[in-house]
Amino acid sequence: SFRFVSSHFISLTQSTSVSDVHQKIPLKPNAKYVANMHGNEAVGREMMLHLIAYLVNFSNKSANVKKLLHHTNIHILPSLNPDGFERSIEGRCEGPGRKNSNGIDLNRNFPDRLIEIKSVMQPETLAIKEWLNRTQFVLSANIHGGALVVNYPFDGSAEIESEHLESTPDHDVFLHLAMTYAKKHPKLKAQTRCRKDDNFENGITNGNAWYPVQGSMQDYNYIFGGCMELTLEISCCKHPNATNLLTYWNENKISMLALLNEVNRGVKGVIRDYFTEMPIAKANLTVLGRDVLFQSDLDGQFWRLLLPGDYVLIIKAQGYSRLQKQFTILPNKITIMELYLVPLKRMARTDWLQMAPRTFLTDFSNSTEDDLNEFRSERLVLDDLELNTDGDQDSLGGIGDTIGGGGGRSECQN
């Protein structure tokens, strides 16, 4: 069972946090990687172990890694479906183990925006839901195998069997995120095909245009969790021999790091009560023209990935007046806002209007380091993260040998 395996292999079935996640540094965004949702798709599981080791080993050796960890809370879940993995067989590209111990495909088990999912919600699904409720994630990737492509939402549409582009209100951002991963991955960039009929322009695809899926974790993250998630298909063979792992790591390392860096773009800020200055938790936010809701966390903080441009942020919170605020995101900079809502019970009075007005938009683009520390946050000037690792020695120990399972040759169907 999931509970049995989790208790015996806790390092694989619980998320690992890299960087000082538990210090709750203000306005530091959360990003996550989840792998092995389908138990027989083992490459992602191993890449997560490699990534954890790499980030730890190079946290004080690589300036780029140090910068990434300084600005980002990184959460990694190597195996969402350990029971399926235990049934999978090394060297079998289409072997057993896709579903969990109850015979359920976990990537069809999440609440859907359009239809009711009839299968009983599984323990693994409930664990992800609880994780999202507990942590305000901004960016996520779900790693799969069996193809070479970056898949972006939506996965499904109202026309259940219709394969067509089903774009989100944040289509421009998802395209950017997908391209960020694909253009730094040699096989995705070259549009390498696993099958003759694969045709993924630039190595990316819309989920519904590829094949429609209802109840996917990707769509759930975006609609119900306010988190932008991609699905990464990173190997033609789902469970290759362990001898191939270093090749997969070298193909994906730069892309994985570059995608994590994307969490530090767009807008972030904090929402407070105008009079008490206390943070307002669970305020509902939308960007005008992008009608997907996201929320402030328990400390009143919010984040949203956006490309450079002019936007309008709409904030609503129970017991407070509605606020609409224009803002601009400049290239390679992140906009930080400190916003104040007026309680409805005070709106009928005029005395608050006589008070000195609050700063409704704080732009730190020209601030000094001391100014930023005073606000307890930092402006991040984004790089086009190359993460040149020439000369780095990947001291990963025996991690590449942990893929497990039996022997045999890998019979990939290309």
VOPAGU-2260 file (C-alpha; in pm, 1 decimal, decimal comma):
REM VOPAGU-2260
SITE   aa  ch    i         X         Y         Z
SITE  SER   A    0       0,0       0,0       0,0
SITE  PHE   A    1     101,4     366,8     -32,8
SITE  ARG   A    2     113,9     397,1     346,1
SITE  PHE   A    3     338,7      89,8     378,8
SITE  VAL   A    4     582,5     202,0     114,6
SITE  SER   A    5     584,7     559,4     243,6
SITE  SER   A    6     680,5     442,1     592,7
SITE  HIS   A    7     963,6     225,5     462,1
SITE  PHE   A    8    1097,9     455,6     189,3
SITE  ILE   A    9    1025,3     793,1     344,2
SITE  SER   A   10    1296,3     975,8     146,9
SITE  LEU   A   11    1129,5     889,1    -183,1
SITE  THR   A   12     761,8     935,0     -99,3
SITE  GLN   A   13     786,4    1257,4      98,7
SITE  SER   A   14     890,8    1586,7     -49,4
SITE  THR   A   15    1244,0    1709,4       0,4
SITE  SER   A   16    1296,5    2082,8      51,1
SITE  VAL   A   17    1617,7    2232,1     -81,7
SITE  SER   A   18    1725,9    2579,4      43,5
SITE  ASP   A   19    1613,1    2740,8     368,9
SITE  VAL   A   20    1243,8    2666,2     310,9
SITE  HIS   A   21    1145,6    2647,9     676,6
SITE  GLN   A   22    1284,2    2991,6     762,8
SITE  LYS   A   23     983,6    3153,7     590,4
SITE  ILE   A   24    1179,3    3431,9     424,9
SITE  PRO   A   25     922,1    3691,5     308,9
SITE  LEU   A   26     817,6    3683,0     -56,6
SITE  LYS   A   27    1043,3    3389,0    -143,6
SITE  PRO   A   28     842,2    3181,9    -395,7
SITE  ASN   A   29     781,5    2806,9    -381,2
SITE  ALA   A   30     853,1    2582,1    -679,8
SITE  LYS   A   31     823,3    2204,3    -696,7
SITE  TYR   A   32     906,9    1899,3    -902,2
SITE  VAL   A   33     697,6    1580,4    -880,8
SITE  ALA   A   34     801,7    1256,0   -1048,6
SITE  ASN   A   35     707,3     888,7   -1084,6
SITE  MET   A   36     332,8     956,9   -1088,6
SITE  HIS   A   37     312,2     657,5   -1318,1
SITE  GLY   A   38     516,8     397,2   -1136,5
SITE  ASN   A   39     670,4     245,8   -1450,0
SITE  GLU   A   40     805,5     584,5   -1562,4
SITE  ALA   A   41    1123,7     567,9   -1359,4
SITE  VAL   A   42    1356,6     820,8   -1521,4
SITE  GLY   A   43    1199,6    1122,6   -1350,7
SITE  ARG   A   44    1234,6     955,5   -1011,2
SITE  GLU   A   45    1605,3     915,0   -1064,9
SITE  MET   A   46    1647,2    1265,9   -1205,7
SITE  MET   A   47    1496,9    1405,1    -885,3
SITE  LEU   A   48    1756,0    1221,6    -675,6
SITE  HIS   A   49    2027,9    1354,4    -904,1
SITE  LEU   A   50    1885,3    1708,1    -878,4
SITE  ILE   A   51    1871,8    1699,9    -498,1
SITE  ALA   A   52    2232,9    1582,4    -480,8
SITE  TYR   A   53    2344,1    1841,3    -736,6
SITE  LEU   A   54    2179,8    2132,7    -556,1
SITE  VAL   A   55    2323,7    2027,0    -221,8
SITE  ASN   A   56    2672,5    1955,6    -356,9
SITE  PHE   A   57    2697,9    2280,0    -556,4
SITE  SER   A   58    2516,0    2516,2    -319,1
SITE  ASN   A   59    2849,9    2670,2    -221,6
SITE  LYS   A   60    3048,0    2587,9    -535,7
SITE  SER   A   61    2835,4    2733,9    -814,7
SITE  ALA   A   62    2731,9    3101,0    -811,6
SITE  ASN   A   63    2424,7    3021,4   -1019,6
SITE  VAL   A   64    2307,3    2742,4    -790,4
SITE  LYS   A   65    2371,0    2956,2    -483,5
SITE  LYS   A   66    2167,2    3239,3    -637,0
SITE  LEU   A   67    1884,6    3003,4    -729,8
SITE  LEU   A   68    1862,9    2860,7    -377,7
SITE  HIS   A   69    1884,0    3208,0    -224,5
SITE  HIS   A   70    1581,1    3329,0    -419,0
SITE  THR   A   71    1370,0    3011,7    -439,2
SITE  ASN   A   72    1213,7    2755,7    -206,8
SITE  ILE   A   73    1255,4    2429,3    -399,2
SITE  HIS   A   74    1043,4    2124,8    -312,0
SITE  ILE   A   75    1107,8    1785,2    -472,1
SITE  LEU   A   76     890,7    1472,4    -454,9
SITE  PRO   A   77    1083,9    1188,3    -624,9
SITE  SER   A   78     806,4     926,6    -624,4
SITE  LEU   A   79     432,4     987,8    -609,6
SITE  ASN   A   80     354,0     623,9    -693,5
SITE  PRO   A   81     603,8     396,5    -514,2
SITE  ASP   A   82     369,4      97,9    -532,0
SITE  GLY   A   83     362,0     117,7    -910,3
SITE  PHE   A   84     737,9     155,9    -920,4
SITE  GLU   A   85     782,3    -161,3    -715,2
SITE  ARG   A   86     594,1    -353,0    -987,9
SITE  SER   A   87     783,9    -196,6   -1277,0
SITE  ILE   A   88    1073,1    -377,5   -1446,4
SITE  GLU   A   89    1403,9    -225,0   -1544,4
SITE  GLY   A   90    1459,9    -248,7   -1919,0
SITE  ARG   A   91    1087,1    -269,6   -1999,0
SITE  CYS   A   92     987,9      42,2   -2188,2
SITE  GLU   A   93     614,8     -32,7   -2166,9
SITE  GLY   A   94     610,5    -259,9   -1862,3
SITE  PRO   A   95     372,5    -289,2   -1564,1
SITE  GLY   A   96     334,9     -40,3   -1281,3
SITE  ARG   A   97     159,1     260,6   -1437,7
SITE  LYS   A   98    -129,5     258,5   -1188,4
SITE  ASN   A   99    -125,1     267,2    -809,8
SITE  SER   A  100    -195,7     -27,9    -578,5
SITE  ASN   A  101    -572,0      22,2    -626,5
SITE  GLY   A  102    -542,8       4,6   -1004,6
SITE  ILE   A  103    -608,6     376,7   -1053,4
SITE  ASP   A  104    -425,9     604,4   -1297,0
SITE  LEU   A  105    -333,8     894,6   -1071,0
SITE  ASN   A  106    -320,8    1138,4   -1362,6
SITE  ARG   A  107    -693,7    1085,6   -1417,5
SITE  ASN   A  108    -789,2    1112,2   -1049,7
SITE  PHE   A  109    -779,8    1484,9    -968,6
SITE  PRO   A  110   -1085,4    1714,0    -952,8
SITE  ASP   A  111   -1150,6    1854,0   -1299,2
SITE  ARG   A  112   -1271,9    2196,7   -1407,6
SITE  LEU   A  113   -1529,2    2053,7   -1650,9
SITE  ILE   A  114   -1644,0    1704,6   -1550,4
SITE  GLU   A  115   -1694,3    1498,6   -1236,1
SITE  ILE   A  116   -1421,1    1240,4   -1183,9
SITE  LYS   A  117   -1595,9     917,3   -1090,6
SITE  SER   A  118   -1305,0     722,3    -944,4
SITE  VAL   A  119   -1255,9     746,7    -567,3
SITE  MET   A  120    -987,9     998,3    -478,7
SITE  GLN   A  121    -671,3     806,8    -399,0
SITE  PRO   A  122    -433,7     855,5    -102,1
SITE  GLU   A  123    -167,5     988,8    -336,9
SITE  THR   A  124    -410,4    1240,9    -484,0
SITE  LEU   A  125    -525,8    1350,6    -139,9
SITE  ALA   A  126    -163,9    1396,3     -35,0
SITE  ILE   A  127    -102,0    1632,9    -327,5
SITE  LYS   A  128    -421,1    1826,9    -249,1
SITE  GLU   A  129    -314,1    1868,1     112,1
SITE  TRP   A  130      32,8    1977,1       1,6
SITE  LEU   A  131    -115,1    2245,7    -224,0
SITE  ASN   A  132    -347,3    2364,2      52,3
SITE  ARG   A  133     -54,4    2391,1     290,6
SITE  THR   A  134     193,2    2558,0      55,3
SITE  GLN   A  135     130,3    2835,9    -196,1
SITE  PHE   A  136     319,1    2701,5    -497,2
SITE  VAL   A  137     390,0    2931,7    -789,2
SITE  LEU   A  138     554,7    2697,0   -1040,2
SITE  SER   A  139     559,3    2319,7   -1079,1
SITE  ALA   A  140     658,8    2041,6   -1316,3
SITE  ASN   A  141     531,8    1683,9   -1327,8
SITE  ILE   A  142     784,6    1444,1   -1483,3
SITE  HIS   A  143     676,5    1153,7   -1702,5
SITE  GLY   A  144     828,8     919,5   -1960,7
SITE  GLY   A  145     737,1     751,1   -2287,1
SITE  ALA   A  146     775,6    1059,2   -2509,2
SITE  LEU   A  147     998,1    1363,0   -2563,6
SITE  VAL   A  148     791,5    1678,3   -2523,9
SITE  VAL   A  149     695,7    1955,5   -2280,8
SITE  ASN   A  150     319,9    1954,4   -2228,7
SITE  TYR   A  151     134,0    2266,4   -2109,2
SITE  PRO   A  152    -233,8    2317,8   -2004,9
SITE  PHE   A  153    -508,2    2263,7   -2065,4
SITE  ASP   A  154    -504,1    1885,4   -2074,9
SITE  GLY   A  155    -877,5    1857,8   -2134,6
SITE  SER   A  156   -1170,7    2042,7   -2288,9
SITE  ALA   A  157   -1549,9    2032,3   -2287,9
SITE  GLU   A  158   -1532,4    1831,4   -2610,6
SITE  ILE   A  159   -1404,2    1517,1   -2441,7
SITE  GLU   A  160   -1251,0    1336,4   -2740,3
SITE  SER   A  161   -1159,7    1638,4   -2951,2
SITE  GLU   A  162    -786,5    1694,9   -3007,5
SITE  HIS   A  163    -739,9    2068,5   -3048,6
SITE  LEU   A  164    -556,5    2357,2   -2885,8
SITE  GLU   A  165    -725,4    2429,6   -2552,9
SITE  SER   A  166    -537,3    2732,4   -2429,4
SITE  THR   A  167    -547,0    2888,8   -2084,4
SITE  PRO   A  168    -583,0    3260,2   -2006,4
SITE  ASP   A  169    -209,3    3246,9   -1932,0
SITE  HIS   A  170    -119,7    3088,6   -2265,9
SITE  ASP   A  171     169,2    3329,0   -2325,3
SITE  VAL   A  172     329,8    3242,2   -1992,4
SITE  PHE   A  173     289,5    2867,8   -2042,4
SITE  LEU   A  174     443,7    2890,2   -2388,5
SITE  HIS   A  175     737,6    3079,3   -2239,6
SITE  LEU   A  176     784,2    2823,5   -1961,8
SITE  ALA   A  177     761,3    2530,3   -2202,5
SITE  MET   A  178    1010,7    2689,3   -2439,3
SITE  THR   A  179    1246,1    2766,7   -2151,0
SITE  TYR   A  180    1273,8    2395,7   -2077,9
SITE  ALA   A  181    1273,9    2273,2   -2437,4
SITE  LYS   A  182    1531,6    2510,6   -2583,4
SITE  LYS   A  183    1794,0    2402,5   -2327,5
SITE  HIS   A  184    1727,3    2029,9   -2379,8
SITE  PRO   A  185    1924,0    1893,2   -2678,9
SITE  LYS   A  186    1667,1    1635,3   -2789,4
SITE  LEU   A  187    1364,2    1856,8   -2736,9
SITE  LYS   A  188    1532,4    2141,8   -2920,2
SITE  ALA   A  189    1610,2    1906,3   -3211,3
SITE  GLN   A  190    1248,7    1778,5   -3204,1
SITE  THR   A  191    1371,6    1420,5   -3164,6
SITE  ARG   A  192    1088,8    1173,1   -3220,1
SITE  CYS   A  193    1015,0     862,8   -3014,0
SITE  ARG   A  194     759,5     748,9   -3274,0
SITE  LYS   A  195     723,0     820,4   -3642,6
SITE  ASP   A  196     396,2    1007,4   -3596,7
SITE  ASP   A  197     531,5    1236,0   -3320,7
SITE  ASN   A  198     537,2    1594,2   -3442,7
SITE  PHE   A  199     600,0    1842,1   -3162,2
SITE  GLU   A  200     697,3    2182,1   -3297,5
SITE  ASN   A  201     985,6    2323,1   -3090,3
SITE  GLY   A  202     954,8    2021,8   -2860,6
SITE  ILE   A  203     636,4    2143,8   -2690,0
SITE  THR   A  204     263,7    2072,7   -2712,6
SITE  ASN   A  205     -68,1    2172,7   -2566,5
SITE  GLY   A  206    -201,5    1880,6   -2363,6
SITE  ASN   A  207    -545,7    1863,9   -2521,4
SITE  ALA   A  208    -401,7    1903,6   -2870,3
SITE  TRP   A  209    -181,3    1598,9   -2808,4
SITE  TYR   A  210    -444,4    1378,2   -2646,0
SITE  PRO   A  211    -730,1    1492,0   -2417,8
SITE  VAL   A  212    -711,6    1402,5   -2048,8
SITE  GLN   A  213    -962,8    1471,1   -1773,8
SITE  GLY   A  214    -857,7    1475,1   -1408,7
SITE  SER   A  215    -491,3    1558,1   -1465,7
SITE  MET   A  216    -264,1    1691,7   -1194,1
SITE  GLN   A  217    -141,3    1964,6   -1428,9
SITE  ASP   A  218    -484,1    2119,0   -1478,3
SITE  TYR   A  219    -568,1    2075,5   -1108,6
SITE  ASN   A  220    -259,4    2270,9   -1002,3
SITE  TYR   A  221    -349,8    2558,7   -1230,9
SITE  ILE   A  222    -724,6    2585,5   -1168,5
SITE  PHE   A  223    -756,3    2479,1    -805,4
SITE  GLY   A  224    -408,9    2553,7    -670,7
SITE  GLY   A  225    -318,4    2878,2    -849,0
SITE  CYS   A  226       7,5    2712,1    -954,5
SITE  MET   A  227     141,0    2695,2   -1310,0
SITE  GLU   A  228     245,3    2337,9   -1385,4
SITE  LEU   A  229     403,4    2173,1   -1688,8
SITE  THR   A  230     423,5    1803,5   -1771,4
SITE  LEU   A  231     772,5    1699,1   -1882,0
SITE  GLU   A  232     804,2    1386,2   -2095,8
SITE  ILE   A  233    1178,2    1322,4   -2088,3
SITE  SER   A  234    1244,9     969,1   -2217,1
SITE  CYS   A  235    1124,2     745,2   -2497,1
SITE  CYS   A  236    1170,4     439,1   -2276,1
SITE  LYS   A  237     972,8     452,6   -1953,6
SITE  HIS   A  238    1202,9     232,5   -1743,2
SITE  PRO   A  239    1541,6     206,3   -1915,6
SITE  ASN   A  240    1848,5      32,2   -1782,7
SITE  ALA   A  241    2033,6     216,1   -1506,5
SITE  THR   A  242    2338,7     252,1   -1730,7
SITE  ASN   A  243    2148,4     519,4   -1928,1
SITE  LEU   A  244    2076,3     746,0   -1631,2
SITE  LEU   A  245    2379,5     971,1   -1664,5
SITE  THR   A  246    2279,6    1047,6   -2024,2
SITE  TYR   A  247    1929,6    1150,6   -1913,6
SITE  TRP   A  248    2075,8    1365,0   -1636,3
SITE  ASN   A  249    2306,9    1547,3   -1874,0
SITE  GLU   A  250    2016,7    1609,2   -2112,9
SITE  ASN   A  251    1786,9    1752,7   -1845,6
SITE  LYS   A  252    2008,2    1920,9   -1586,4
SITE  ILE   A  253    2028,1    2268,7   -1741,0
SITE  SER   A  254    1659,8    2266,8   -1836,5
SITE  MET   A  255    1554,0    2168,6   -1484,7
SITE  LEU   A  256    1756,6    2448,6   -1329,5
SITE  ALA   A  257    1645,7    2706,6   -1586,2
SITE  LEU   A  258    1278,8    2623,0   -1529,0
SITE  LEU   A  259    1318,4    2664,0   -1153,2
SITE  ASN   A  260    1466,6    3009,0   -1213,0
SITE  GLU   A  261    1147,2    3115,2   -1393,1
SITE  VAL   A  262     960,5    3125,6   -1062,8
SITE  ASN   A  263    1137,3    3457,0   -1003,0
SITE  ARG   A  264     955,4    3664,7   -1263,0
SITE  GLY   A  265     627,6    3853,9   -1283,3
SITE  VAL   A  266     474,1    4012,5    -974,6
SITE  LYS   A  267     476,9    3939,0    -605,3
SITE  GLY   A  268     371,9    4127,0    -296,5
SITE  VAL   A  269     185,8    4136,3      30,1
SITE  ILE   A  270    -171,9    4239,5     114,6
SITE  ARG   A  271    -239,8    4414,1     444,9
SITE  ASP   A  272    -519,1    4572,6     643,6
SITE  TYR   A  273    -505,3    4949,4     588,2
SITE  PHE   A  274    -530,5    5030,6     957,7
SITE  THR   A  275    -368,6    4744,5    1145,8
SITE  GLU   A  276    -111,2    4656,5     876,3
SITE  MET   A  277    -177,8    4292,3     956,1
SITE  PRO   A  278    -150,8    4055,0     657,0
SITE  ILE   A  279    -471,8    3942,0     491,5
SITE  ALA   A  280    -472,6    3566,7     428,0
SITE  LYS   A  281    -666,2    3391,6     153,0
SITE  ALA   A  282    -749,6    3706,7     -39,8
SITE  ASN   A  283    -871,5    3623,2    -390,0
SITE  LEU   A  284    -666,3    3769,7    -673,8
SITE  THR   A  285    -704,1    3778,3   -1049,1
SITE  VAL   A  286    -522,0    3959,1   -1325,9
SITE  LEU   A  287    -768,3    4142,9   -1549,2
SITE  GLY   A  288    -832,3    3937,5   -1862,2
SITE  ARG   A  289    -687,2    3624,3   -1699,3
SITE  ASP   A  290    -980,2    3485,0   -1505,5
SITE  VAL   A  291    -797,6    3213,7   -1311,2
SITE  LEU   A  292    -804,2    3274,5    -938,5
SITE  PHE   A  293    -502,0    3265,5    -710,0
SITE  GLN   A  294    -479,1    3352,3    -341,1
SITE  SER   A  295    -259,6    3518,4     -84,6
SITE  ASP   A  296    -101,8    3281,4     165,6
SITE  LEU   A  297    -139,5    3286,9     543,4
SITE  ASP   A  298     110,9    3574,0     559,6
SITE  GLY   A  299     -76,9    3780,6     301,6
SITE  GLN   A  300     185,2    3710,8      33,2
SITE  PHE   A  301     108,8    3645,0    -331,5
SITE  TRP   A  302     299,6    3563,1    -649,0
SITE  ARG   A  303     204,5    3544,0   -1017,6
SITE  LEU   A  304     415,6    3459,6   -1320,0
SITE  LEU   A  305     369,1    3716,5   -1595,9
SITE  LEU   A  306     568,9    3835,0   -1894,4
SITE  PRO   A  307     671,3    4201,3   -1938,5
SITE  GLY   A  308     373,2    4430,6   -1996,5
SITE  ASP   A  309     100,8    4637,6   -1834,0
SITE  TYR   A  310    -155,2    4465,1   -1612,7
SITE  VAL   A  311    -437,6    4525,8   -1368,0
SITE  LEU   A  312    -454,1    4326,9   -1046,2
SITE  ILE   A  313    -793,6    4276,5    -880,4
SITE  ILE   A  314    -801,0    4186,3    -510,6
SITE  LYS   A  315   -1104,4    4076,7    -310,3
SITE  ALA   A  316   -1110,6    3964,0      51,7
SITE  GLN   A  317   -1401,6    3891,0     283,1
SITE  GLY   A  318   -1487,6    4195,3     491,5
SITE  TYR   A  319   -1275,3    4432,8     283,3
SITE  SER   A  320   -1328,3    4672,6      -2,2
SITE  ARG   A  321   -1232,0    4555,8    -349,7
SITE  LEU   A  322    -903,7    4694,4    -483,0
SITE  GLN   A  323    -800,0    4727,9    -846,6
SITE  LYS   A  324    -439,7    4826,2    -915,0
SITE  GLN   A  325    -250,0    4889,5   -1236,7
SITE  PHE   A  326     113,6    4783,2   -1254,8
SITE  THR   A  327     390,2    4727,6   -1505,1
SITE  ILE   A  328     642,2    4445,8   -1538,0
SITE  LEU   A  329     966,8    4547,2   -1704,1
SITE  PRO   A  330    1193,8    4303,7   -1891,7
SITE  ASN   A  331    1420,0    4099,1   -1666,1
SITE  LYS   A  332    1274,5    4249,9   -1349,4
SITE  ILE   A  333    1016,1    4145,7   -1094,8
SITE  THR   A  334     757,2    4392,6    -964,5
SITE  ILE   A  335     694,7    4397,8    -588,5
SITE  MET   A  336     371,7    4544,7    -451,8
SITE  GLU   A  337     258,8    4628,1    -100,1
SITE  LEU   A  338    -119,0    4663,2    -110,0
SITE  TYR   A  339    -365,4    4776,7     155,7
SITE  LEU   A  340    -736,3    4693,4     176,0
SITE  VAL   A  341    -985,7    4901,8     372,7
SITE  PRO   A  342   -1231,2    4710,9     597,6
SITE  LEU   A  343   -1590,8    4749,7     481,2
SITE  LYS   A  344   -1699,9    4856,8     830,1
SITE  ARG   A  345   -1475,5    5162,5     797,6
SITE  MET   A  346   -1581,3    5254,4     443,6
SITE  ALA   A  347   -1888,1    5444,2     566,9
SITE  ARG   A  348   -1666,3    5669,5     773,5
SITE  THR   A  349   -1458,2    5950,0     630,0
SITE  ASP   A  350   -1194,9    5982,2     901,3
SITE  TRP   A  351    -968,9    5726,1     733,4
SITE  LEU   A  352    -951,4    5948,4     425,9
SITE  GLN   A  353    -783,1    6216,2     634,8
SITE  MET   A  354    -498,2    5983,7     724,4
SITE  ALA   A  355    -170,8    5990,7     534,5
SITE  PRO   A  356    -218,7    5768,8     230,2
SITE  ARG   A  357     -42,2    5435,6     223,0
SITE  THR   A  358     199,9    5342,5     -50,3
SITE  PHE   A  359     -13,5    5123,1    -269,9
SITE  LEU   A  360     264,6    5027,1    -508,6
SITE  THR   A  361     622,2    4976,7    -406,0
SITE  ASP   A  362     861,0    4958,2    -700,9
SITE  PHE   A  363    1208,2    4850,7    -596,2
SITE  SER   A  364    1365,5    4860,9    -940,4
SITE  ASN   A  365    1606,2    5139,4    -835,4
SITE  SER   A  366    1642,5    5057,0    -467,3
SITE  THR   A  367    1967,7    5000,9    -283,8
SITE  GLU   A  368    2045,0    4678,7    -100,4
SITE  ASP   A  369    1972,6    4851,4     231,5
SITE  ASP   A  370    1632,2    4963,3     104,2
SITE  LEU   A  371    1549,2    4609,5       5,4
SITE  ASN   A  372    1658,4    4461,8     335,5
SITE  GLU   A  373    1439,5    4714,3     514,1
SITE  PHE   A  374    1142,1    4579,8     323,2
SITE  ARG   A  375    1267,9    4226,8     403,2
SITE  SER   A  376    1265,0    4129,8      39,2
SITE  GLU   A  377    1495,9    4154,8    -257,4
SITE  ARG   A  378    1460,8    4257,0    -616,7
SITE  LEU   A  379    1588,7    3985,2    -845,5
SITE  VAL   A  380    1738,4    4077,5   -1179,2
SITE  LEU   A  381    1676,1    3768,4   -1386,6
SITE  ASP   A  382    1947,4    3617,3   -1600,2
SITE  ASP   A  383    1898,0    3400,5   -1902,9
SITE  LEU   A  384    2030,2    3122,8   -1685,3
SITE  GLU   A  385    2297,2    2930,4   -1872,5
SITE  LEU   A  386    2433,0    2755,5   -1563,5
SITE  ASN   A  387    2760,6    2667,5   -1727,6
SITE  THR   A  388    2882,5    2363,6   -1537,8
SITE  ASP   A  389    3208,3    2316,5   -1726,5
SITE  GLY   A  390    3459,4    2192,8   -1475,6
SITE  ASP   A  391    3192,7    2100,8   -1219,2
SITE  GLN   A  392    3233,2    1753,2   -1084,0
SITE  ASP   A  393    2891,9    1599,1   -1026,6
SITE  SER   A  394    2963,7    1413,8    -704,1
SITE  LEU   A  395    2647,9    1206,7    -711,9
SITE  GLY   A  396    2792,4     893,4    -558,6
SITE  GLY   A  397    2601,5     578,6    -641,7
SITE  ILE   A  398    2269,9     747,8    -711,5
SITE  GLY   A  399    2271,0     626,8   -1069,8
SITE  ASP   A  400    2254,8     269,5    -948,3
SITE  THR   A  401    1933,5     308,6    -749,4
SITE  ILE   A  402    1689,4     247,8   -1032,4
SITE  GLY   A  403    1630,0    -106,2    -906,0
SITE  GLY   A  404    1436,7    -386,4   -1071,5
SITE  GLY   A  405    1567,9    -675,6   -1275,1
SITE  GLY   A  406    1816,8    -686,5   -1558,8
SITE  GLY   A  407    1755,7    -707,5   -1930,5
SITE  ARG   A  408    1803,5    -496,3   -2239,1
SITE  SER   A  409    1604,2    -180,5   -2303,7
SITE  GLU   A  410    1368,9    -230,3   -2596,6
SITE  CYS   A  411    1254,0     122,1   -2678,3
SITE  GLN   A  412    1010,9     167,8   -2965,1
SITE  ASN   A  413    1115,8     481,5   -3153,5
